[in-house]
Amino acid sequence: MHIKLGFLGAAQNVTGSRYSIEVNNVRLLVDCGLYQEREFRHRNWDQFPVRPDTIDAVLLTHAHLDHSGLLPKLFREGFRGHIFCTDATADITQIMLIDSANIQEEDAEFKRRRHEKEGRKGPYPELPLYTVADAKACCTLFSPVRYDETIPIGDGVEATFHDAGHVLGSSMISMTVSQGGESRKLLFSGDVGRWNKPILRDPTLFHDADYVLVESTYGDRLHDDSETVGNQLADIISSTTQARGNIVVPSFALERAQEILYYLNKLLTENRIPHFMVFLDSPMAASITDVFKEHPETYDRDMLELIRQGNSPFEFPGLTIVRSIEQSKAINNIAEGAMIIAGSGMCTGGRVKHHLVTNISRAECTVLFVGYQAIGTLGRQIVDGAEEVRILGQKHPVRARVAQIHGLSAHADRDELFRWLSSLHSPPRRVFVVHGEPDTTAQFADFLRERTGWEIAIPQYREEITLD
């Protein structure tokens, strides 16, 4: 048996997840993600290493753009196969891809005008990576599946989607390949969620696998617990409101925004923070919150109980869901007493840039990061202590307080990843450590070798390995 496994993204970096599998004349992709680090964004424009019109199917773990964001480009270049994913993932990915396409078009036009004004040109300043039409057409290929339902993909290849506990609808994928009376099981972790987190159920555990691809985003550290998160959030809100400033929260529209609302609702219910204005300024986050309401089958018991009691974290006094541009612009007239939750989570685009322009140079304000900041992003520059940053083509001094809460991460930390792998009853033939920065990946791989004695590999970008 020969299975060709290609690492077309998220190999010693954190975005651009994409893995190819070729076996039994079947060609598949697991995920098709967008690169978001500045260092690697040029890869988004590269030709696909595998001809899109030869790919039979894409298995999508979840909706985050670093896993789904190149699907419209794949479609544009000839892919017409099935995109298998859960119902919730299909609903959310459609929202995110259309929003991403809008941003691609708007950014291309903004750059065109700016470069024209500055009298300079570049290789791609005026072309969107893909259009809204591409995104909408791509979404017609979604084939929703249920958790724990085994589906045939091709000759001797079948796959099962399991709850990853990461974001709404997220999956781990177990793939069984049969050939000549033998079979092999490949396990793709996607992004591993966390135990005892708000809203969603815990990650699925597995007892056997021949080959495992495991993410390592936080493979070199441990997260704060949820109680610490609540305390940190309460302290930041109280100190900033006392200083008569605003709190700007760059946030991913999927899961992170909803989880922040969960904690705010809890803190307000317990009277641990002053009642203040909260703006969820993201049409995409608003739409995704609507999707959350439509999929209670994904909730854990505590969340279901909150809903039963009429205490939904998606509706509480002081919360305003902002949808229009006019409403968003009006927020900038508010000098104090507001929390503004806006995308994007790494400050690479979206409305958060405008709110940063208004607040980042004010010492009484706080910029609060609640998610991972990849190397090369504006968010990472701010977190790393830059005294001045470029936003929307202009330089701005960073005078606001910069805070970061790690415990809100939807990614498992080192010990939680090890807990997930430790459920295997026998050693896999090989474990591939992916989806992490180089130092993090190396540290996590060393940690696993020391603890397990298993064969651990760190693949290179575009490396292709034959699994026997």
C-alpha positions as CSV (number, residue, x, y, z in Angstrom):
1,M,0.0,0.0,0.0
2,H,1.3,3.4,-1.0
3,I,-0.3,6.6,0.3
4,K,1.2,9.9,-0.9
5,L,0.8,12.6,1.7
6,G,1.7,16.2,0.8
7,F,2.2,19.1,3.1
8,L,1.0,22.0,1.1
9,G,0.6,24.5,4.0
10,A,0.8,24.9,7.8
11,A,4.2,23.2,7.7
12,Q,6.4,25.1,10.2
13,N,4.0,28.0,10.1
14,V,0.5,28.6,11.6
15,T,-1.8,29.4,8.7
16,G,-2.5,28.1,5.2
17,S,-3.5,24.6,6.3
18,R,-3.6,22.3,3.3
19,Y,-2.7,18.6,3.0
20,S,-3.0,16.4,-0.1
21,I,-3.6,12.6,-0.2
22,E,-3.3,10.4,-3.2
23,V,-4.2,6.8,-3.1
24,N,-6.1,4.3,-5.2
25,N,-6.4,6.9,-8.0
26,V,-8.2,9.2,-5.6
27,R,-6.9,12.7,-5.0
28,L,-8.0,14.7,-1.9
29,L,-7.3,17.8,0.0
30,V,-7.8,18.1,3.8
31,D,-8.4,21.9,4.2
32,C,-7.5,24.7,1.8
33,G,-6.5,27.6,3.9
34,L,-5.4,31.2,3.4
35,Y,-1.9,32.3,4.5
36,Q,-2.3,35.3,6.9
37,E,1.3,35.9,8.0
38,R,2.9,38.8,6.0
39,E,6.0,36.6,5.3
40,F,3.9,33.9,3.5
41,R,1.0,35.8,2.0
42,H,2.7,35.6,-1.5
43,R,1.9,31.9,-1.4
44,N,-1.8,32.7,-1.7
45,W,-1.1,33.9,-5.2
46,D,1.0,30.8,-6.2
47,Q,-0.4,28.1,-8.5
48,F,-1.8,25.2,-6.6
49,P,0.8,22.4,-6.4
50,V,-2.0,20.0,-7.4
51,R,-4.1,20.8,-10.4
52,P,-7.5,21.9,-9.0
53,D,-9.5,20.1,-11.7
54,T,-7.9,16.7,-10.8
55,I,-8.9,16.9,-7.1
56,D,-11.9,14.7,-6.3
57,A,-12.9,16.2,-2.9
58,V,-11.9,18.6,-0.1
59,L,-12.4,17.5,3.5
60,L,-12.9,20.7,5.5
61,T,-12.2,20.6,9.3
62,H,-13.7,23.9,10.1
63,A,-14.5,27.4,8.8
64,H,-11.5,29.5,10.0
65,L,-9.9,31.2,6.9
66,D,-6.5,29.6,7.6
67,H,-8.3,26.3,6.8
68,S,-10.9,27.4,4.3
69,G,-9.9,30.7,2.8
70,L,-8.4,29.5,-0.5
71,L,-11.5,27.5,-1.5
72,P,-12.8,30.2,-3.8
73,K,-9.4,30.3,-5.6
74,L,-9.4,26.5,-5.9
75,F,-12.9,26.8,-7.5
76,R,-11.8,29.6,-9.8
77,E,-8.9,27.5,-11.1
78,G,-11.1,24.5,-11.9
79,F,-12.1,22.4,-8.8
80,R,-15.6,21.0,-9.1
81,G,-15.6,18.2,-6.5
82,H,-17.4,17.8,-3.2
83,I,-16.5,19.9,-0.2
84,F,-17.3,17.7,2.8
85,C,-17.9,19.3,6.2
86,T,-20.5,19.6,9.0
87,D,-23.7,21.5,8.5
88,A,-22.6,24.3,10.9
89,T,-19.2,24.5,9.2
90,A,-20.9,24.9,5.8
91,D,-23.2,27.7,7.2
92,I,-20.3,29.6,8.7
93,T,-17.8,29.1,5.9
94,Q,-20.2,30.6,3.4
95,I,-20.4,33.7,5.6
96,M,-16.7,33.9,6.1
97,L,-15.7,33.3,2.4
98,I,-18.1,36.0,1.1
99,D,-16.8,38.4,3.7
100,S,-13.2,37.5,2.8
101,A,-14.0,38.0,-0.9
102,N,-15.4,41.5,-0.1
103,I,-12.2,42.3,1.8
104,Q,-10.1,41.1,-1.1
105,E,-12.0,43.3,-3.5
106,E,-12.0,46.3,-1.2
107,D,-8.3,46.0,-0.3
108,A,-7.5,45.7,-4.0
109,E,-9.4,48.9,-4.8
110,F,-7.9,50.7,-1.7
111,K,-4.4,49.8,-2.8
112,R,-5.1,50.8,-6.4
113,R,-6.1,54.3,-5.3
114,R,-3.3,54.6,-2.8
115,H,-0.6,53.4,-5.2
116,E,-2.1,55.6,-8.0
117,K,-1.9,58.6,-5.6
118,E,1.7,57.7,-4.6
119,G,2.7,57.1,-8.2
120,R,3.9,53.5,-7.6
121,K,2.9,50.0,-8.8
122,G,3.4,46.5,-7.5
123,P,2.9,42.9,-8.8
124,Y,-0.6,42.4,-7.4
125,P,-1.9,45.7,-5.9
126,E,-5.0,46.1,-8.0
127,L,-6.2,42.4,-8.3
128,P,-8.3,40.7,-5.7
129,L,-7.2,37.1,-4.9
130,Y,-10.8,36.1,-5.6
131,T,-14.2,37.7,-5.9
132,V,-17.5,37.5,-4.2
133,A,-18.8,35.7,-7.3
134,D,-16.0,33.1,-6.8
135,A,-16.9,32.6,-3.2
136,K,-20.6,32.2,-3.8
137,A,-20.0,29.7,-6.6
138,C,-17.6,27.7,-4.5
139,C,-20.2,27.4,-1.7
140,T,-22.5,25.4,-4.0
141,L,-20.1,22.5,-3.7
142,F,-20.6,22.0,0.1
143,S,-21.8,18.5,1.0
144,P,-22.8,18.6,4.7
145,V,-22.1,15.5,6.9
146,R,-23.1,14.6,10.5
147,Y,-20.6,13.9,13.3
148,D,-19.6,10.2,13.5
149,E,-21.1,9.4,10.1
150,T,-18.7,7.4,7.9
151,I,-18.9,8.6,4.3
152,P,-17.4,7.0,1.2
153,I,-14.9,9.4,-0.6
154,G,-13.6,7.2,-3.4
155,D,-12.2,3.7,-4.2
156,G,-11.2,2.2,-0.9
157,V,-11.3,5.6,0.9
158,E,-13.8,6.6,3.6
159,A,-13.8,9.4,6.2
160,T,-15.5,10.2,9.4
161,F,-15.9,13.6,11.0
162,H,-15.6,13.9,14.8
163,D,-16.3,16.9,17.1
164,A,-13.1,18.8,17.7
165,G,-14.4,21.1,20.4
166,H,-12.6,24.0,18.7
167,V,-15.2,26.2,17.1
168,L,-18.8,25.7,16.1
169,G,-19.0,22.7,13.7
170,S,-15.3,22.0,13.9
171,S,-14.0,18.5,13.1
172,M,-11.2,16.1,13.4
173,I,-11.2,13.7,10.5
174,S,-10.3,10.0,10.6
175,M,-9.7,8.6,7.2
176,T,-9.5,4.8,6.5
177,V,-7.7,3.7,3.3
178,S,-8.1,0.1,2.1
179,Q,-6.0,-1.6,-0.6
180,G,-5.2,-5.3,-1.3
181,G,-6.8,-6.5,1.9
182,E,-4.9,-4.0,4.1
183,S,-6.0,-0.8,5.6
184,R,-4.5,2.2,7.2
185,K,-6.1,4.9,9.4
186,L,-5.0,8.5,9.1
187,L,-6.0,11.0,11.7
188,F,-6.1,14.7,11.0
189,S,-6.5,16.7,14.2
190,G,-7.6,20.0,12.5
191,D,-7.4,22.5,15.4
192,V,-7.8,20.7,18.7
193,G,-10.2,22.4,21.1
194,R,-10.1,22.5,24.9
195,W,-11.8,20.7,27.7
196,N,-14.3,22.5,29.9
197,K,-14.6,25.5,27.7
198,P,-17.8,27.5,27.3
199,I,-20.6,26.7,24.8
200,L,-19.1,23.7,23.0
201,R,-18.5,20.0,23.9
202,D,-15.1,18.6,24.7
203,P,-12.7,17.3,21.9
204,T,-13.2,13.7,20.7
205,L,-10.6,11.1,21.8
206,F,-9.3,8.3,19.6
207,H,-8.0,4.9,20.5
208,D,-6.1,3.9,17.4
209,A,-4.5,5.5,14.3
210,D,-1.6,4.5,12.0
211,Y,-0.6,8.1,11.1
212,V,-1.5,11.3,12.9
213,L,-1.2,14.9,11.9
214,V,-1.4,17.1,15.0
215,E,-1.5,20.8,15.2
216,S,1.0,22.6,17.5
217,T,-0.1,26.2,17.7
218,Y,0.3,26.3,21.4
219,G,2.6,23.3,21.8
220,D,5.1,25.2,23.8
221,R,3.0,26.7,26.5
222,L,0.1,26.3,29.0
223,H,-3.1,28.3,29.1
224,D,-4.7,30.1,32.0
225,D,-7.8,28.4,33.3
226,S,-11.3,29.9,32.7
227,E,-11.5,31.4,36.2
228,T,-8.3,33.4,35.5
229,V,-9.7,34.6,32.2
230,G,-12.8,36.0,34.0
231,N,-10.6,37.8,36.6
232,Q,-8.3,39.2,33.9
233,L,-11.2,40.5,31.8
234,A,-12.8,42.1,34.9
235,D,-9.6,43.8,35.9
236,I,-9.0,45.2,32.4
237,I,-12.6,46.5,32.0
238,S,-12.6,48.1,35.5
239,S,-9.2,49.8,35.1
240,T,-10.0,51.1,31.6
241,T,-13.4,52.5,32.5
242,Q,-11.9,54.2,35.5
243,A,-9.3,55.8,33.2
244,R,-12.2,57.0,31.1
245,G,-11.1,55.1,28.0
246,N,-12.3,52.5,25.5
247,I,-11.3,48.9,25.1
248,V,-10.6,47.8,21.5
249,V,-10.7,44.0,21.1
250,P,-9.4,42.6,17.8
251,S,-11.4,39.4,17.6
252,F,-12.0,36.5,15.2
253,A,-15.7,36.5,14.2
254,L,-16.0,32.8,14.8
255,E,-16.0,31.5,18.3
256,R,-13.8,34.1,19.9
257,A,-16.4,36.9,19.6
258,Q,-19.1,34.6,21.0
259,E,-16.9,33.4,23.8
260,I,-16.1,37.0,24.8
261,L,-19.9,37.7,24.9
262,Y,-20.3,34.6,27.1
263,Y,-17.8,35.9,29.7
264,L,-19.1,39.4,29.6
265,N,-22.6,38.1,30.2
266,K,-21.3,36.0,33.1
267,L,-19.4,39.0,34.7
268,L,-22.4,41.3,34.3
269,T,-24.8,38.8,35.8
270,E,-22.5,38.4,38.8
271,N,-22.1,42.3,39.0
272,R,-18.3,42.0,38.8
273,I,-17.9,44.7,36.2
274,P,-19.6,48.1,35.7
275,H,-22.4,48.1,33.2
276,F,-21.0,49.7,30.0
277,M,-21.5,49.7,26.3
278,V,-20.4,46.7,24.3
279,F,-20.3,46.9,20.5
280,L,-19.9,43.8,18.4
281,D,-18.8,45.6,15.3
282,S,-18.6,42.9,12.7
283,P,-21.4,42.0,10.3
284,M,-19.7,38.6,9.9
285,A,-19.6,38.0,13.7
286,A,-23.2,39.0,13.9
287,S,-24.2,36.6,11.1
288,I,-22.1,33.8,12.8
289,T,-23.8,34.5,16.1
290,D,-27.1,33.9,14.3
291,V,-25.7,30.6,13.1
292,F,-24.8,29.7,16.7
293,K,-28.4,30.2,17.6
294,E,-29.4,27.8,14.9
295,H,-27.2,24.9,16.0
296,P,-28.0,24.1,19.7
297,E,-27.1,20.5,18.9
298,T,-23.4,21.5,19.2
299,Y,-23.8,23.0,22.7
300,D,-22.5,21.5,26.0
301,R,-24.8,21.0,28.9
302,D,-24.0,24.3,30.7
303,M,-24.8,26.3,27.6
304,L,-28.1,24.4,27.0
305,E,-29.1,25.2,30.6
306,L,-28.3,29.0,30.1
307,I,-30.6,29.0,27.0
308,R,-33.3,27.1,28.9
309,Q,-33.1,29.8,31.7
310,G,-33.5,32.6,29.1
311,N,-30.0,33.9,29.9
312,S,-28.4,33.7,26.4
313,P,-24.9,35.3,26.2
314,F,-25.9,36.5,22.8
315,E,-28.5,38.9,24.2
316,F,-27.8,41.1,27.3
317,P,-28.3,44.7,28.3
318,G,-25.8,47.1,26.9
319,L,-24.9,44.9,23.9
320,T,-25.3,46.4,20.4
321,I,-24.8,44.3,17.3
322,V,-23.4,46.7,14.7
323,R,-24.0,45.8,11.1
324,S,-23.9,49.0,9.0
325,I,-20.9,51.1,8.1
326,E,-22.7,54.2,9.4
327,Q,-23.2,52.6,12.9
328,S,-19.5,51.6,12.9
329,K,-18.3,55.1,12.1
330,A,-20.5,56.5,14.8
331,I,-18.7,54.4,17.5
332,N,-15.6,56.6,16.9
333,N,-17.5,59.5,18.4
334,I,-17.6,57.6,21.8
335,A,-14.6,58.7,23.8
336,E,-15.0,56.5,26.9
337,G,-16.9,53.6,28.5
338,A,-17.1,51.3,25.5
339,M,-15.8,47.9,24.5
340,I,-15.5,47.5,20.8
341,I,-15.1,43.9,19.5
342,A,-14.2,43.9,15.9
343,G,-12.5,41.9,13.2
344,S,-10.0,40.9,12.2
345,G,-8.4,39.0,15.1
346,M,-4.8,39.6,13.9
347,C,-5.6,43.2,12.7
348,T,-4.9,42.2,9.1
349,G,-8.1,43.8,7.8
350,G,-11.6,44.7,8.7
351,R,-13.2,47.4,10.9
352,V,-10.8,47.0,13.8
353,K,-8.2,49.0,11.9
354,H,-10.4,52.0,12.0
355,H,-11.0,51.6,15.7
356,L,-7.3,51.2,16.3
357,V,-6.6,54.5,14.4
358,T,-9.1,56.2,16.8
359,N,-7.9,54.7,20.1
360,I,-4.3,53.3,19.8
361,S,-2.6,56.6,20.5
362,R,-4.8,57.4,23.6
363,A,-3.1,56.4,26.9
364,E,-6.4,56.0,28.7
365,C,-7.5,53.3,26.2
366,T,-6.7,49.5,26.1
367,V,-6.1,47.3,23.1
368,L,-7.0,43.8,24.3
369,F,-5.8,40.8,22.4
370,V,-7.7,37.6,23.0
371,G,-6.2,35.3,20.3
372,Y,-3.1,34.1,18.7
373,Q,-1.1,36.7,16.8
374,A,1.0,35.2,13.9
375,I,4.4,36.5,13.1
376,G,4.3,39.3,10.6
377,T,0.8,40.5,11.4
378,L,-0.1,44.0,12.7
379,G,-1.5,42.3,15.9
380,R,1.9,40.7,16.5
381,Q,3.7,44.0,16.0
382,I,1.5,45.6,18.7
383,V,1.8,42.7,21.1
384,D,5.6,42.6,20.7
385,G,5.8,46.2,21.9
386,A,6.1,48.3,18.7
387,E,6.2,52.0,19.6
388,E,4.7,53.0,16.3
389,V,2.6,51.0,13.8
390,R,1.4,51.6,10.2
391,I,-2.4,51.4,9.9
392,L,-4.3,52.2,6.7
393,G,-1.2,53.6,5.2
394,Q,-0.4,56.0,8.1
395,K,1.9,55.7,11.0
396,H,0.4,55.9,14.5
397,P,2.3,56.0,17.9
398,V,1.2,53.2,20.3
399,R,0.3,54.9,23.6
400,A,-2.7,52.8,24.6
401,R,-2.2,50.0,27.1
402,V,-1.7,46.7,25.4
403,A,-3.1,43.6,27.2
404,Q,-3.4,40.0,26.2
405,I,-5.5,37.1,27.6
406,H,-4.2,33.7,26.6
407,G,-6.8,31.5,28.3
408,L,-9.5,32.4,25.8
409,S,-7.7,30.4,23.1
410,A,-9.8,27.8,21.3
411,H,-6.6,25.8,20.7
412,A,-5.4,23.1,23.1
413,D,-2.2,23.9,24.9
414,R,0.8,21.6,25.2
415,D,-0.7,19.4,27.9
416,E,-4.1,19.3,26.3
417,L,-2.6,18.2,23.0
418,F,-0.7,15.5,24.9
419,R,-3.9,14.4,26.6
420,W,-5.5,14.1,23.2
421,L,-2.6,12.0,21.8
422,S,-2.4,9.9,24.9
423,S,-5.8,8.4,24.3
424,L,-4.2,6.2,21.6
425,H,-3.9,2.7,23.0
426,S,-0.9,1.8,20.8
427,P,1.9,3.9,19.2
428,P,1.0,5.2,15.7
429,R,3.5,4.5,13.0
430,R,4.3,8.2,12.8
431,V,3.1,11.5,14.1
432,F,3.5,14.6,12.0
433,V,3.6,17.9,13.9
434,V,2.1,20.7,11.9
435,H,0.4,24.1,12.2
436,G,2.9,25.8,14.4
437,E,5.8,28.3,14.3
438,P,9.2,26.6,13.8
439,D,10.4,27.0,17.4
440,T,7.0,25.9,18.8
441,T,6.8,22.9,16.5
442,A,10.4,21.8,17.4
443,Q,9.7,22.1,21.2
444,F,6.5,20.2,21.0
445,A,8.1,17.4,18.8
446,D,10.9,17.1,21.4
447,F,8.4,17.0,24.2
448,L,6.5,14.1,22.5
449,R,9.6,12.1,21.7
450,E,10.7,12.4,25.4
451,R,7.3,11.4,26.7
452,T,6.3,8.7,24.3
453,G,9.3,7.4,22.3
454,W,7.2,7.6,19.2
455,E,8.5,8.4,15.7
456,I,7.8,12.2,15.4
457,A,8.3,14.1,12.2
458,I,8.3,17.8,11.4
459,P,7.4,18.1,7.7
460,Q,8.7,20.9,5.4
461,Y,6.6,23.0,3.2
462,R,5.6,21.1,0.0
463,E,7.3,18.0,1.3
464,E,5.6,14.8,-0.1
465,I,5.9,11.6,1.9
466,T,5.0,8.0,0.8
467,L,3.3,6.1,3.7
468,D,3.8,2.4,3.3
